[in-house]
Amino acid sequence: MPKQICRAAVNYMTAAKAEKRIAGNGSVKEPQISVVRHEAAILSLEKRIQRVAELNIVIEKWRKLQESKKKLTEFQLGNDEHSSSILLKDSSGTEFRTNHSLVVSTMLETVRNVLDAKIAEVEEQINFSA
C-alpha cells in the first residue's frame, strides 16, 4: 500500500508519495517519490482574502448610507413655508431653489425611501457564509 506524507510549506502544500515496486523477477525497486502541489488551497485563500476586501467595501458603503439616513432623520422642517428650502445645482451651475414646504417634505420623504431601499440592498450583500 502506498504511503502519503503531507507537509505544509509557507507558499504551498506538498504531498510526497512513496511506492515500492516489485519487478517481474521478484526484486524490490527503490521507492519513487513524487511531489504534488495543491494549488487549490492557495486559490481558496486568495478568494477568501478577495471576499474580505469586497465585504469591507460593502460595509463602508453601508456605514455611509446609515450616516446619511441619520443626518436626514435629524433634519427638522419648520412650520412656516420659508424656514426650510431645497437647493439643487447641476454641473453647469444652474440652480433650482424652493421654499415650498410640500415640495421640501416630499423630497425628504423620497430621499428617505431611496436610502432605506439602498440600505436593504447593501445589507443583502453583507454575507459571511459565501
C-alpha positions in Angstrom: 0.0 0.0 0.0 1.5 3.4 -0.9 2.1 5.9 2.0 1.3 9.6 1.7 3.2 12.2 3.7 1.8 15.7 3.8 4.0 18.7 4.6 2.8 22.3 4.9 5.1 24.9 3.4 5.0 28.7 3.5 3.8 29.2 -0.1 2.3 25.8 -0.9 1.5 22.4 0.4 3.2 19.3 -1.0 2.4 15.6 -0.7 5.1 13.0 -1.1 4.1 9.6 -2.3 6.4 6.6 -2.0 5.7 3.3 -3.7 7.6 0.0 -3.6 7.6 -1.6 -7.0 8.2 -5.3 -7.5 10.0 -6.1 -10.7 9.0 -9.2 -12.8 11.9 -11.1 -11.3 10.7 -10.6 -7.7 13.3 -8.0 -6.7 12.1 -4.8 -4.9 12.9 -1.5 -6.6 13.7 1.6 -4.7 10.7 3.7 -3.7 9.8 6.6 -6.1 8.8 9.9 -4.6 6.6 12.3 -6.5 5.7 15.8 -5.3 2.2 17.2 -5.9 1.4 20.8 -5.2 -2.1 21.6 -4.0 -2.8 24.9 -5.9 -6.5 24.8 -4.8 -5.5 25.7 -1.2 -3.7 28.8 -2.5 -6.6 29.8 -4.6 -9.0 29.3 -1.8 -7.0 31.6 0.4 -6.8 34.2 -2.3 -10.5 34.0 -2.9 -11.2 34.4 0.8 -8.9 37.5 1.0 -10.6 39.0 -2.0 -14.0 38.3 -0.4 -12.9 40.1 2.8 -11.8 43.1 0.7 -15.1 43.1 -1.1 -17.0 42.9 2.2 -15.0 45.8 3.6 -16.1 47.9 0.6 -19.8 46.9 1.1 -19.6 47.6 4.8 -18.1 51.0 4.2 -20.9 51.8 1.8 -23.5 50.6 4.4 -21.9 52.9 7.0 -22.1 56.0 4.7 -25.7 55.2 3.9 -26.5 54.9 7.6 -24.8 58.2 8.3 -26.8 59.9 5.5 -30.0 58.4 7.0 -29.1 59.7 10.4 -28.5 63.2 9.2 -31.7 63.1 7.3 -33.6 62.0 10.4 -32.1 64.8 12.4 -33.3 67.3 9.8 -36.3 69.3 11.0 -38.8 71.1 8.9 -40.2 74.4 10.2 -43.9 75.2 10.4 -43.8 78.2 8.1 -43.2 77.9 4.4 -39.9 79.9 4.4 -38.0 78.3 7.2 -36.7 75.3 5.0 -35.5 75.3 1.5 -34.1 72.9 -1.1 -31.3 73.9 -3.5 -30.4 71.8 -6.5 -27.4 72.7 -8.6 -26.4 71.0 -11.8 -22.9 70.6 -13.3 -23.2 73.9 -15.3 -24.0 75.8 -12.1 -27.7 76.3 -12.8 -29.7 76.4 -9.6 -33.2 75.4 -8.6 -34.3 76.6 -5.2 -37.7 76.2 -3.5 -39.1 77.1 -0.1 -42.4 75.4 -0.6 -42.9 73.1 2.4 -44.9 70.5 0.5 -42.0 70.2 -2.1 -39.4 70.1 0.6 -41.2 67.4 2.7 -41.9 65.3 -0.5 -38.3 65.4 -1.5 -37.2 64.5 2.1 -39.6 61.6 2.1 -38.4 60.4 -1.3 -34.7 60.6 -0.3 -35.6 58.7 2.9 -37.3 55.9 0.9 -34.4 55.7 -1.5 -31.9 55.5 1.4 -34.0 52.7 3.1 -34.1 50.7 -0.2 -30.3 51.1 -0.7 -29.5 50.1 2.9 -31.6 47.0 2.5 -29.9 46.2 -0.8 -26.4 46.6 0.7 -27.4 44.6 3.8 -28.2 41.6 1.5 -24.7 41.9 0.0 -23.1 41.5 3.5 -22.9 37.7 3.7 -20.2 36.0 5.6 -21.1 32.4 4.5 -20.5 32.9 0.8 
